[in-house]
Each structure stands twice: as structure tokens, then as C-alpha cells.
Amino acid sequence: MSDFSIEQLAEIIRARRAATGDTSYTRQLLDRGVAHISRKLGEESTETVIAALSEDKDALRDEAADLIYHLLVLLEARDIKIEDVVGELERRTKTSGLEEKAARSPA
């Protein structure tokens, strides 16, 4: 298994803020804004679902990677650190998923 982590990918994305748009796709996404990144995330989400339903493991792996990357770019655009998301996931593991969902305020 690789030593590469989601946190490292988030750091690479954070560092790409300093790049120019002609050298960095990440910078191009950040320059286009949250609405554009959100649409890309939606597209990748749909492609991930399609890959999962097709039972093609390689396609699902590839689309999942795209989905995670675009989610991390969106988080960066909104100045949310992946460590904070991981912390929230950790907090949620301290109770059952059903208890956690029941404790949320109705939307």
C-alpha cells in the first residue's frame, strides 16, 4: 500500500492556488469558482454511480478518484480543511449512524 494520503492530495491542491491557470487544472477550477466546481462534482458523482452500476471495478476506481479530487477542490475553494472533515467523521464514529442521524435537526 502506498504512503500517499487524502491529506497529501489536499495539500497539493492547496499549493496549486499559487500556480497559474495555464499550468494547473486545479488553478483553472479554482479560478472558475464554486458554482463551476460544484457542477463538476455533480458530474463526477453521476459518473461514479454509473460506473458502480456497470460493475466495472476499474471504471469505479477511476471515477471515485475523480470524485474525491473534485470534492477536495470544492473544499479548498470554500476554505474548509480536509482535516476538519476527517475530524467530523471521527466525531460521528463515536455514536451509531442511526443515533447520529436522529440527533440532527430536521432540514
PyMOL commands that set and color helices and strands:
alter all, ss='L'
color gray80, all
select helices_A, chain A and resi 6-18+25-32+34-53+57-77+82-92+97-103
alter helices_A, ss='H'
color red, helices_A
deselect
rebuild
show_as cartoon
